[in-house]
Amino acid sequence: MGDDQEVIYVSTGRPKPPIPYNMRDVVLPGDAACPGCPIPMAWKVLSAVFGEKMILVIPACCSSVVVGTYPFHSLKTSIIHVPFASAAAVASGTAEALERRGILDVQVVAWAGDGGTADIGMASLSGAAERNNNILYIMYDNEAYMNTGIQRSSSTPLGAWTTTTPIKGKIEPKKDVAKIMIAHGVSYVATASIGYPHDFYNKLQKAKGIRGFKFIHLHAPCPIGWRFDPRYTVRIAKLAVETGLWILYEYHDGKLTISSPSRAYMDPSKRKPIEEYIKLQGRFRNITEELLSEIKRQMDANWEWIKKHM
Amino acid sequence: MGMKKALTGNYAVSYAVKLARPDVIAAYPITPQTSIVEKLSEMIENGELDSVMIRVESEHSALAACFGAAVAGARVFTATSSQGLLYMHEVVHWASRARIPMVMAIVSRTINAPWNIWPDHSDFMDQRDAGWVMSYAMDNQEALDLVLQAFKISEDPSVYLPVMVGLEGFILGHTTMPVDIPDESMVREWLGPRRQGYIIDGSTPLAVGGLTMPEDTENIFYGIQEAMNEAKKVIKEVTNEYNKLFGRKYSGLIECFHCSDAKYITISIGAWSGDLMEAVEKLRSEGYPIGSIRIRYYRPFPMEDIWEVIRSSKGVLVYDRSISFGSYGPIFTDLAGGLLTYTRNPPYVSNIVAGIAGVNVTAEDFYKLTKEFIDEVEKNGQPPGFKWVMIRR
């Protein structure tokens, strides 16, 4: 992919200890993911926290394909595939039934993309949050409808090319679903990134210990849709955090805290220029200076909002 | 012990649900179904009924929550009407293809637009290809009894399909009649514990509804068709059991009225069948050799049972209270198509579509229309064909 291959990635963080678990307990070898897909990466972390003690409720999205075609399955856990708009509602029903039957050690996890969450699934998500049903809802955000072929979602960022914003790019800002969920007054909302599995792991662990509705907004770069070389998924994910565009935080019982990978970037001088993130992705190839500065402005506003609520 | 109560059709459904004691109820209120949800909420809050009520934000979510709960091993119930049923339609298919037993009451109301709250059968008939067993009540007693039977049929291992029970909004839904409520412990013993083909509760890795190759999907569809055939037997067995245990006199898939020596037969479904029977009675008294069939179960379609009744008749008149635009009434279409697999010389069959959007059709209207049909066949030696009868008063 041209220029971006010349960029050499150097980790600035301290080396992390290996995550103390076998990530292949549940995630089996062989799946139908594209090269560089963030979904199986996230499943490994999920598997490390819940093992087989989870029921995934998956609406229409890449994951319903990635998991494999019957009778083969790349996950050794239970899955309920459901209609697009219904993940949170089905999960609510399943969670209530488990509790009714006295099964208290199995976590129901609604696992949906940004389309199934921010768009068509928004009403059922909001309903489940308001009812405080005992589910963990994870929105893996690859910022477009990747399964149908890269169409715009409300979670697509400003300026990004998609097949339904083919010339001008998206002209509206990204819908901030984590903030919407915070406004529901639920006990736990977090943002996470595929580039920081330790942080994601810790957040899942925390969510595991909370009864009621939990929401994690997981940033998940898609090589196909974002137009970057498949080997750079993690690099792109990290750059989103290092530039300050994607901020990792937790909101627990009314208190907002910045997560450690993002802490340094509260200081704007520590942030990498967002151009570094933008230029690696073909989807921003035609972005204008004007939109770029608008993205920066929105990013600053987001930081201000977070600092204000800490 | 059982008891008698004056109940609306909606409350009769609620009492049936109370006797069946589902683990989870999820429902969204819509006219004219609302009072089912309200009564069940009241029963739960005052401790009469120990079910979990999920108060969802839409009908789509109502059936989705029921689906999620049922897959996890719970006995579930929901109710809906009209636009709500249409909104839920996607999940209606999901439940049957997963072969998940569940019960839903459809309190029929015309499909909009324009806004119209009066009942016809268009919402119910819109679901006919979804793979649910479908029954339809004629009165409030039958509404209660069909809901109870629905749980038993749905959870029968040779069926394992969801069941919907129809009743007309307002005509039954909001009209009070004396209803015999069976003894709760007898019902509980008869229904037994929840039965289903598989359970996803985390005890063993299991997936449902994932991507499947065409041959495997076709196999699942074929399984539903087979289960529908099995359901015909199961429905008859369950009806007989129920009759014996609770002292009722229901027939199985269809109910016959003056059929044995009839040369002409009418066919209908739902509450207006009562008015039609009145008309048949009057025509009988005038010497017309007429009888009527009321369809109690629309899916599986009771073609064999109907054929046995009409095989030696001269003419059959099908009354439909819904229309497949550009075609005919759905019952007529099912019957006409089915007939040709039995015989090269079927009786004369005609179709009257009436009562659309809640337009009232009285026993007198039925008398007039049925008489006209018979006279026309007798006079011309051919059936009058399809008619949409608009009744203006």
HADDOCK unambig.tbl for C-alpha pairs under 7 A between the chains (distance, minus, plus):
assign (segid A and resid 52 and name CA) (segid B and resid 202 and name CA) 6.96 0.50 0.50
assign (segid A and resid 53 and name CA) (segid B and resid 202 and name CA) 5.84 0.50 0.50
assign (segid A and resid 54 and name CA) (segid B and resid 202 and name CA) 6.16 0.50 0.50
assign (segid A and resid 55 and name CA) (segid B and resid 202 and name CA) 6.15 0.50 0.50
assign (segid A and resid 64 and name CA) (segid B and resid 210 and name CA) 6.50 0.50 0.50
assign (segid A and resid 64 and name CA) (segid B and resid 211 and name CA) 6.99 0.50 0.50
assign (segid A and resid 65 and name CA) (segid B and resid 211 and name CA) 6.57 0.50 0.50
assign (segid A and resid 69 and name CA) (segid B and resid 211 and name CA) 5.06 0.50 0.50
assign (segid A and resid 69 and name CA) (segid B and resid 212 and name CA) 5.58 0.50 0.50
assign (segid A and resid 70 and name CA) (segid B and resid 210 and name CA) 6.74 0.50 0.50
assign (segid A and resid 70 and name CA) (segid B and resid 211 and name CA) 6.06 0.50 0.50
assign (segid A and resid 70 and name CA) (segid B and resid 212 and name CA) 4.95 0.50 0.50
assign (segid A and resid 76 and name CA) (segid B and resid 205 and name CA) 5.75 0.50 0.50
assign (segid A and resid 77 and name CA) (segid B and resid 205 and name CA) 4.33 0.50 0.50
assign (segid A and resid 77 and name CA) (segid B and resid 206 and name CA) 6.61 0.50 0.50
assign (segid A and resid 78 and name CA) (segid B and resid 200 and name CA) 6.67 0.50 0.50
assign (segid A and resid 78 and name CA) (segid B and resid 202 and name CA) 6.21 0.50 0.50
assign (segid A and resid 78 and name CA) (segid B and resid 205 and name CA) 4.43 0.50 0.50
assign (segid A and resid 78 and name CA) (segid B and resid 206 and name CA) 4.55 0.50 0.50
assign (segid A and resid 78 and name CA) (segid B and resid 207 and name CA) 5.29 0.50 0.50
assign (segid A and resid 79 and name CA) (segid B and resid 206 and name CA) 6.35 0.50 0.50
assign (segid A and resid 79 and name CA) (segid B and resid 207 and name CA) 4.40 0.50 0.50
assign (segid A and resid 79 and name CA) (segid B and resid 208 and name CA) 6.39 0.50 0.50
assign (segid A and resid 80 and name CA) (segid B and resid 207 and name CA) 5.77 0.50 0.50
assign (segid A and resid 80 and name CA) (segid B and resid 208 and name CA) 5.23 0.50 0.50
assign (segid A and resid 80 and name CA) (segid B and resid 209 and name CA) 6.59 0.50 0.50
assign (segid A and resid 81 and name CA) (segid B and resid 208 and name CA) 6.05 0.50 0.50
assign (segid A and resid 81 and name CA) (segid B and resid 209 and name CA) 4.97 0.50 0.50
assign (segid A and resid 81 and name CA) (segid B and resid 210 and name CA) 5.71 0.50 0.50
assign (segid A and resid 83 and name CA) (segid B and resid 91 and name CA) 6.89 0.50 0.50
assign (segid A and resid 86 and name CA) (segid B and resid 61 and name CA) 6.10 0.50 0.50
assign (segid A and resid 86 and name CA) (segid B and resid 64 and name CA) 6.09 0.50 0.50
assign (segid A and resid 89 and name CA) (segid B and resid 61 and name CA) 5.16 0.50 0.50
assign (segid A and resid 89 and name CA) (segid B and resid 64 and name CA) 5.66 0.50 0.50
assign (segid A and resid 89 and name CA) (segid B and resid 65 and name CA) 4.92 0.50 0.50
assign (segid A and resid 90 and name CA) (segid B and resid 64 and name CA) 4.82 0.50 0.50
assign (segid A and resid 90 and name CA) (segid B and resid 65 and name CA) 4.36 0.50 0.50
assign (segid A and resid 90 and name CA) (segid B and resid 67 and name CA) 6.42 0.50 0.50
assign (segid A and resid 90 and name CA) (segid B and resid 68 and name CA) 4.33 0.50 0.50
assign (segid A and resid 91 and name CA) (segid B and resid 68 and name CA) 6.10 0.50 0.50
assign (segid A and resid 92 and name CA) (segid B and resid 65 and name CA) 6.07 0.50 0.50
assign (segid A and resid 93 and name CA) (segid B and resid 65 and name CA) 4.08 0.50 0.50
assign (segid A and resid 93 and name CA) (segid B and resid 66 and name CA) 5.91 0.50 0.50
assign (segid A and resid 93 and name CA) (segid B and resid 68 and name CA) 4.68 0.50 0.50
assign (segid A and resid 93 and name CA) (segid B and resid 69 and name CA) 4.28 0.50 0.50
assign (segid A and resid 94 and name CA) (segid B and resid 68 and name CA) 4.43 0.50 0.50
assign (segid A and resid 94 and name CA) (segid B and resid 69 and name CA) 4.24 0.50 0.50
assign (segid A and resid 94 and name CA) (segid B and resid 72 and name CA) 5.64 0.50 0.50
assign (segid A and resid 96 and name CA) (segid B and resid 69 and name CA) 6.73 0.50 0.50
assign (segid A and resid 97 and name CA) (segid B and resid 24 and name CA) 6.92 0.50 0.50
assign (segid A and resid 97 and name CA) (segid B and resid 69 and name CA) 4.89 0.50 0.50
assign (segid A and resid 97 and name CA) (segid B and resid 72 and name CA) 6.01 0.50 0.50
assign (segid A and resid 97 and name CA) (segid B and resid 73 and name CA) 6.87 0.50 0.50
assign (segid A and resid 97 and name CA) (segid B and resid 74 and name CA) 5.64 0.50 0.50
assign (segid A and resid 98 and name CA) (segid B and resid 72 and name CA) 6.51 0.50 0.50
assign (segid A and resid 98 and name CA) (segid B and resid 201 and name CA) 6.72 0.50 0.50
assign (segid A and resid 106 and name CA) (segid B and resid 202 and name CA) 6.09 0.50 0.50
assign (segid A and resid 124 and name CA) (segid B and resid 57 and name CA) 6.86 0.50 0.50
assign (segid A and resid 124 and name CA) (segid B and resid 61 and name CA) 6.43 0.50 0.50
assign (segid A and resid 127 and name CA) (segid B and resid 56 and name CA) 6.52 0.50 0.50
assign (segid A and resid 127 and name CA) (segid B and resid 57 and name CA) 5.62 0.50 0.50
